[in-house]
Amino acid sequence: MTNKRKQHIIDISSLKQFALEKFPLNSLLRDLILSEKPKLTYVEFVVKLEFWLKLLNREMGRDNETIY
């Protein structure tokens, strides 16, 4: 049985632009965000967001604390 419910879509184009302009060139998080497709389902976004935040903490040297 297929799921016929309409999935909510999130446009991350502005996040991609922010990453391009603000993150350092050597940032893995920058590369990951820029490699994403511009539109994600809500579920895809939430899963990726959790990972992105953990990576951001690590890149900022905050392995043992969180910024969210």
DOZA-796298 format. One record per residue: residue in one letter; z negated, x negated, y negated of N, C-alpha, C, O in turn. Coordinates in nm, 4 decimals. Last residue first. Layout:
<rs>
 code      n_Z      n_X      n_Y     ca_Z     ca_X     ca_Y      c_Z      c_X      c_Y      o_Z      o_X      o_Y
    A        Z        X        Y        Z        X        Y        Z        X        Y        Z        X        Y
...
</rs>
This chain:
<rs>
 code      n_Z      n_X      n_Y     ca_Z     ca_X     ca_Y      c_Z      c_X      c_Y      o_Z      o_X      o_Y
    Y  -2.0514  -2.1447  -2.4261  -2.0293  -2.0009  -2.4268  -2.1516  -1.9304  -2.3761  -2.1535  -1.8076  -2.3686
    I  -2.0936  -2.4050  -2.3922  -2.0721  -2.3613  -2.5301  -2.0437  -2.2135  -2.5376  -2.0146  -2.1617  -2.6454
    T  -2.3476  -2.5537  -2.1832  -2.2285  -2.4724  -2.2041  -2.2173  -2.4321  -2.3491  -2.3169  -2.4254  -2.4210
    E  -2.4417  -2.8668  -2.0348  -2.4675  -2.7511  -2.1196  -2.3375  -2.6736  -2.1383  -2.2293  -2.7257  -2.1110
    N  -2.3637  -3.0849  -1.8898  -2.4856  -3.0153  -1.8490  -2.5222  -2.8984  -1.9371  -2.6260  -2.8360  -1.9153
    D  -2.1326  -3.1866  -2.0121  -2.1304  -3.1473  -1.8713  -2.2493  -3.0606  -1.8319  -2.2355  -2.9714  -1.7481
    R  -2.0192  -3.2432  -2.2693  -2.1309  -3.1498  -2.2512  -2.1341  -3.0983  -2.1077  -2.1379  -2.9772  -2.0857
    G  -1.8007  -3.3796  -2.3615  -1.9170  -3.4557  -2.3184  -2.0396  -3.3706  -2.2986  -2.1521  -3.4194  -2.3096
    M  -1.5772  -3.2403  -2.4088  -1.6640  -3.2605  -2.5249  -1.7903  -3.3374  -2.4884  -1.8771  -3.3584  -2.5731
    E  -1.4734  -3.2159  -2.1575  -1.4010  -3.3005  -2.2538  -1.4851  -3.3296  -2.3775  -1.4662  -3.4319  -2.4433
    R  -1.6616  -3.0326  -2.0514  -1.6511  -3.1686  -1.9974  -1.5829  -3.2623  -2.0972  -1.6288  -3.3744  -2.1189
    N  -1.6083  -2.8038  -2.2024  -1.7423  -2.8638  -2.2033  -1.7369  -3.0089  -2.1570  -1.7997  -3.0966  -2.2161
    L  -1.3417  -2.7659  -2.1197  -1.3719  -2.7940  -2.2601  -1.5094  -2.8585  -2.2729  -1.5258  -2.9565  -2.3456
    L  -1.3812  -2.7027  -1.8509  -1.3090  -2.8246  -1.8854  -1.3355  -2.8639  -2.0309  -1.3502  -2.9822  -2.0614
    K  -1.5137  -2.4584  -1.8814  -1.5801  -2.5686  -1.8116  -1.5134  -2.7012  -1.8461  -1.5818  -2.8011  -1.8682
    L  -1.3114  -2.3142  -2.0121  -1.4382  -2.3396  -2.0805  -1.5160  -2.4527  -2.0140  -1.5776  -2.5342  -2.0828
    W  -1.1122  -2.3050  -1.8130  -1.0858  -2.3717  -1.9402  -1.2155  -2.4055  -2.0140  -1.2277  -2.5135  -2.0717
    F  -1.2438  -2.1486  -1.6165  -1.2084  -2.2883  -1.5890  -1.1868  -2.3655  -1.7195  -1.2365  -2.4771  -1.7353
    E  -1.2609  -1.9061  -1.7566  -1.3819  -1.9692  -1.7034  -1.3569  -2.1176  -1.6761  -1.4401  -2.2021  -1.7093
    L  -0.9886  -1.8572  -1.8027  -1.0797  -1.8802  -1.9142  -1.2076  -1.9492  -1.8680  -1.2563  -2.0409  -1.9341
    K  -0.8832  -1.7986  -1.5510  -0.8453  -1.9240  -1.6177  -0.9417  -1.9581  -1.7310  -0.9729  -2.0751  -1.7528
    V  -1.0026  -1.5476  -1.5061  -1.0222  -1.6578  -1.4113  -0.9925  -1.7914  -1.4790  -1.0693  -1.8865  -1.4650
    V  -0.9052  -1.4035  -1.7272  -1.0492  -1.4210  -1.7079  -1.0785  -1.5377  -1.6139  -1.1689  -1.6173  -1.6394
    F  -0.6230  -1.4130  -1.6835  -0.6837  -1.4694  -1.8044  -0.8326  -1.4983  -1.7843  -0.8804  -1.6058  -1.8206
    E  -0.5906  -1.2725  -1.4437  -0.5498  -1.4131  -1.4529  -0.6202  -1.4814  -1.5697  -0.6704  -1.5930  -1.5568
    V  -0.6838  -1.0191  -1.5314  -0.7526  -1.0913  -1.4235  -0.7172  -1.2396  -1.4274  -0.8059  -1.3241  -1.4153
    Y  -0.4911  -0.9513  -1.7257  -0.6326  -0.9616  -1.7617  -0.7082  -1.0447  -1.6582  -0.7879  -1.1313  -1.6943
    T  -0.1997  -1.1577  -1.6917  -0.2738  -1.0341  -1.6669  -0.4189  -1.0594  -1.7072  -0.4626  -1.1737  -1.7206
    L  -0.0426  -1.3317  -1.9627  -0.1189  -1.3312  -1.8389  -0.1793  -1.1931  -1.8177  -0.2067  -1.1207  -1.9134
    K   0.2208  -1.4873  -2.1286   0.1511  -1.3609  -2.1043   0.0875  -1.3651  -1.9662   0.1524  -1.3970  -1.8666
    P   0.3290  -1.7432  -2.1370   0.2723  -1.6858  -2.2594   0.1973  -1.5543  -2.2391   0.1182  -1.5148  -2.3246
    K   0.2183  -1.9624  -1.8733   0.3151  -1.8657  -1.9247   0.2503  -1.7926  -2.0432   0.1278  -1.7818  -2.0484
    E   0.0855  -2.2927  -1.9381   0.0735  -2.1533  -1.8935   0.1887  -2.0687  -1.9465   0.2482  -2.0991  -2.0499
    S   0.0957  -2.5387  -2.0521   0.1799  -2.5169  -1.9347   0.1754  -2.3725  -1.8838   0.2532  -2.3351  -1.7961
    L  -0.0933  -2.5344  -2.2523   0.0478  -2.5347  -2.2913   0.1413  -2.5094  -2.1732   0.2539  -2.4636  -2.1922
    I  -0.3255  -2.5515  -2.0942  -0.2980  -2.4301  -2.1721  -0.1503  -2.4226  -2.2092  -0.0889  -2.3164  -2.1988
    L  -0.2941  -2.8138  -1.9886  -0.3035  -2.6961  -1.9012  -0.2688  -2.5671  -1.9756  -0.1924  -2.4842  -1.9261
    D  -0.2929  -2.9756  -2.2190  -0.1773  -2.9729  -2.1288  -0.1774  -2.8494  -2.0391  -0.0731  -2.7881  -2.0165
    R  -0.5524  -2.9218  -2.3169  -0.4332  -2.8933  -2.3978  -0.3105  -2.8795  -2.3086  -0.2339  -2.7839  -2.3209
    L  -0.7046  -3.0250  -2.1080  -0.7115  -2.8819  -2.1402  -0.5899  -2.8396  -2.2227  -0.5323  -2.7333  -2.1995
    L  -0.6520  -3.2943  -2.1296  -0.6038  -3.2238  -2.0122  -0.6036  -3.0729  -2.0370  -0.5134  -3.0020  -1.9924
    S  -0.5621  -3.4639  -2.4184  -0.6494  -3.3606  -2.3628  -0.5833  -3.2918  -2.2430  -0.4731  -3.2381  -2.2539
    N  -0.4178  -3.6433  -2.5645  -0.4609  -3.6856  -2.4310  -0.5524  -3.5831  -2.3629  -0.6134  -3.6134  -2.2604
    L  -0.3801  -3.5255  -2.8142  -0.2652  -3.5412  -2.7239  -0.3058  -3.5772  -2.5818  -0.2340  -3.5441  -2.4874
    P  -0.6463  -3.2961  -2.8976  -0.5852  -3.4290  -2.8945  -0.4733  -3.4373  -2.7913  -0.4733  -3.3636  -2.6926
    F  -0.5882  -2.9707  -3.0394  -0.6419  -3.0550  -2.9335  -0.5735  -3.1909  -2.9356  -0.4560  -3.2007  -2.9712
    K  -0.4486  -2.8347  -3.2486  -0.5863  -2.8823  -3.2681  -0.6397  -2.9775  -3.1616  -0.7284  -3.0578  -3.1907
    E  -0.1837  -2.7541  -3.1874  -0.2168  -2.8067  -3.3201  -0.3512  -2.8781  -3.3263  -0.3660  -2.9736  -3.4026
    L  -0.1897  -2.6671  -2.9208  -0.0870  -2.7616  -2.9653  -0.1269  -2.8307  -3.0956  -0.1062  -2.9510  -3.1118
    A  -0.3955  -2.4798  -2.9296  -0.4096  -2.5995  -2.8464  -0.3112  -2.7082  -2.8896  -0.3456  -2.8263  -2.8942
    F  -0.2737  -2.2874  -3.0992  -0.3984  -2.3533  -3.1381  -0.4160  -2.4842  -3.0604  -0.4480  -2.5874  -3.1193
    Q  -0.0595  -2.2097  -2.9372  -0.0327  -2.2722  -3.0669  -0.1556  -2.3481  -3.1168  -0.1441  -2.4586  -3.1699
    K  -0.2011  -2.0941  -2.7244  -0.1135  -2.2081  -2.6994  -0.0834  -2.2827  -2.8297  -0.0822  -2.4058  -2.8316
    L  -0.3210  -1.8834  -2.8607  -0.4050  -1.9861  -2.7987  -0.3236  -2.1114  -2.7716  -0.3715  -2.2227  -2.7933
    S  -0.0939  -1.7364  -2.9254  -0.1733  -1.7945  -3.0348  -0.2691  -1.9015  -2.9813  -0.2954  -2.0001  -3.0501
    S  -0.0051  -1.6619  -2.6670   0.0795  -1.7444  -2.7540  -0.0007  -1.8100  -2.8661   0.0220  -1.9267  -2.8983
    I  -0.1161  -1.5023  -2.4768  -0.1911  -1.6219  -2.5165  -0.1088  -1.7146  -2.6058  -0.1402  -1.8330  -2.6181
    D  -0.1515  -1.1674  -2.4293  -0.0582  -1.2655  -2.4853  -0.1391  -1.3856  -2.5343  -0.2220  -1.3715  -2.6242
    I  -0.2357  -0.9928  -2.1464  -0.2895  -1.0638  -2.2621  -0.1884  -1.1703  -2.3029  -0.1456  -1.2521  -2.2215
    I  -0.2073  -0.6745  -1.9981  -0.1457  -0.8047  -2.0249  -0.2072  -0.8639  -2.1517  -0.2279  -0.7941  -2.2509
    H  -0.3268  -0.4723  -1.7378  -0.3368  -0.5104  -1.8778  -0.2856  -0.6530  -1.8939  -0.3167  -0.7408  -1.8135
    Q  -0.1215  -0.3000  -1.5089  -0.2109  -0.4114  -1.5365  -0.2093  -0.4436  -1.6853  -0.1044  -0.4423  -1.7498
    K  -0.1157   0.0252  -1.3889  -0.0619  -0.0662  -1.4890  -0.1650  -0.1765  -1.5171  -0.2814  -0.1481  -1.5456
    R  -0.1215   0.0805  -1.0390  -0.1876   0.0880  -1.1687  -0.1251  -0.0132  -1.2641  -0.0868  -0.1232  -1.2240
    K  -0.0216   0.0571  -0.7908   0.0702   0.1077  -0.8924   0.0047   0.1228  -1.0290   0.0668   0.1717  -1.1234
    N  -0.0370  -0.1596  -0.5366  -0.1176  -0.1134  -0.6483  -0.0243  -0.0709  -0.7604   0.0447  -0.1545  -0.8187
    T   0.0869  -0.0604  -0.2167   0.0947  -0.1400  -0.3388   0.0099  -0.0771  -0.4470  -0.0120   0.0441  -0.4483
    M   0.0000  -0.0845   0.1179   0.0000   0.0000   0.0000   0.0000  -0.0890  -0.1243  -0.0793  -0.1827  -0.1340
</rs>
